[in-house]
Amino acid sequence: MDNKTVTLHVNGQSRALEVPSGQILLETLREDLDLVGARGSCGIGMCGTCTVLLDGKAISSCLMLTIQVEGKHITTIEGLSQNGNLHPVQQAYIDHGAFQCAYCTPGLILSTVALLNEHENPDDATIREYLSGNLCRCGSYVNILNAVRACSPVDDQSHSV
């Protein structure tokens, strides 16, 4: 397989890398950049554990070739906190106990950030639909929903669990 030199903008830093032309973004992040928050699981974009933000949109990094994201801005879970302070979504997940084993948590947090970038005040149906591509094997869905609600200004009467 041919190697290609690509410039990636990951968590606010530009990085020039030589990667095989068929290498997926998940492998590049984990193996070449030591960013292990995105995890592999299903390999077909169904579980959400490999979710990263690409220009602010949630994507499955197991489905993207690294060469496809050249010049785009990638945010991983490692890039959310700033100056030692957790991102508000990260803090909400902690405050609401929105995880158990935490294998799915980075992907869910990044999907939540993307959701809130698009919908300032999502209702429960929108939250559920938007996060439907992220599976939590421990079943922390009620707490996840509560964490997302806490991140946006919402009318408490509009929610049903």
C-alpha positions in Angstrom: 0.0 0.0 0.0 1.3 3.5 -0.8 2.2 5.8 2.0 0.9 9.4 1.9 2.0 12.5 3.8 -1.0 14.2 5.3 -1.4 17.3 7.6 -3.9 16.8 10.3 -5.3 19.4 12.6 -5.9 17.5 15.8 -6.9 19.2 19.1 -5.6 22.5 17.9 -2.3 21.3 16.7 -1.1 20.6 13.1 0.7 17.4 12.6 2.4 16.1 9.4 2.3 12.4 9.2 3.2 9.7 6.7 0.4 7.1 6.7 -0.6 4.2 4.5 -3.2 5.4 2.1 -5.7 2.8 3.4 -5.2 3.5 7.1 -8.4 4.5 9.0 -8.4 7.6 11.1 -9.0 5.6 14.3 -5.7 3.8 13.8 -3.9 7.0 13.1 -5.2 8.7 16.2 -4.5 5.7 18.4 -1.3 4.3 17.0 0.5 7.3 15.4 -0.7 10.1 17.7 -1.2 8.2 21.0 -4.7 9.6 21.4 -6.5 6.5 22.8 -9.8 8.1 23.9 -11.4 7.0 20.6 -11.8 3.3 20.8 -12.4 0.5 18.3 -15.2 -1.9 18.8 -17.6 -2.8 16.0 -15.5 -1.5 13.1 -18.6 -0.7 11.0 -19.7 2.7 12.5 -22.6 1.2 14.6 -21.5 1.6 18.2 -20.0 5.1 18.5 -16.9 4.2 20.6 -14.7 5.7 17.9 -16.6 9.0 17.6 -14.5 12.1 17.1 -15.5 15.6 15.9 -14.6 16.5 12.4 -15.1 20.2 11.8 -17.5 20.1 14.8 -19.6 17.2 13.5 -19.6 13.7 15.1 -18.2 11.0 12.9 -17.1 7.4 13.2 -13.4 7.4 12.9 -13.4 3.7 12.0 -15.2 4.6 8.7 -12.9 7.4 7.6 -9.6 7.1 5.9 -6.9 9.3 7.3 -6.2 10.8 3.9 -9.9 11.9 3.7 -9.6 14.2 6.6 -6.5 16.1 5.5 -6.8 19.8 6.4 -9.9 19.3 8.5 -10.1 20.0 12.2 -10.4 16.9 14.4 -11.3 17.0 18.1 -10.8 14.0 20.3 -11.9 13.6 23.9 -8.3 14.5 24.8 -8.8 17.9 23.2 -12.0 19.0 24.9 -10.6 20.1 28.3 -8.9 23.5 28.2 -6.2 24.7 30.6 -6.9 21.9 33.0 -10.6 22.5 33.1 -13.1 20.0 31.9 -15.5 20.8 29.1 -19.0 21.5 30.5 -20.3 18.3 28.9 -17.5 16.3 30.5 -18.4 17.8 33.9 -22.1 17.1 33.4 -21.4 13.4 32.6 -19.5 13.2 35.9 -22.1 15.2 37.9 -24.9 12.9 36.7 -23.0 9.6 36.8 -23.6 9.1 33.1 -21.2 6.2 32.8 -20.3 2.9 34.4 -17.4 1.2 32.7 -16.8 4.3 30.6 -15.8 2.5 27.4 -18.5 4.4 25.5 -18.2 7.7 27.3 -15.7 9.5 25.1 -17.8 8.9 22.0 -21.0 9.9 23.9 -19.5 13.1 25.2 -18.2 14.1 21.7 -21.6 13.3 20.2 -23.3 15.4 22.9 -21.0 18.3 22.1 -21.9 18.0 18.4 -25.6 17.8 19.3 -25.4 20.9 21.4 -23.5 22.7 18.7 -26.5 22.1 16.4 -29.4 22.3 18.9 -29.0 24.7 21.8 -32.1 23.4 23.5 -32.8 19.8 22.3 -35.9 18.0 23.5 -35.7 14.4 24.7 -36.6 12.9 21.3 -33.9 14.9 19.6 -31.3 13.9 22.2 -32.3 10.2 21.9 -32.2 10.3 18.1 -28.9 12.2 18.0 -27.2 9.8 20.4 -28.7 6.7 18.9 -25.5 5.9 17.1 -23.7 5.5 20.5 -24.3 2.3 22.4 -23.8 2.0 26.2 -23.5 -1.6 27.1 -23.9 -0.8 30.8 -27.3 0.8 30.2 -26.6 4.3 31.6 -29.0 5.9 29.2 -31.2 7.7 31.9 -28.2 9.3 33.4 -26.8 10.2 30.0 -30.1 11.9 29.2 -29.9 13.8 32.5 -26.4 14.9 31.7 -27.3 16.2 28.3 -30.3 18.0 29.7 -28.1 19.7 32.3 -25.9 21.1 29.5 -28.7 23.0 27.8 -31.3 25.5 29.0 -34.4 23.4 28.9 -38.0 23.5 30.1 -38.2 20.8 32.7 -41.9 20.1 31.9 -40.9 19.0 28.3 -39.0 15.9 29.5 -40.1 12.4 30.0 -37.9 9.4 30.6 
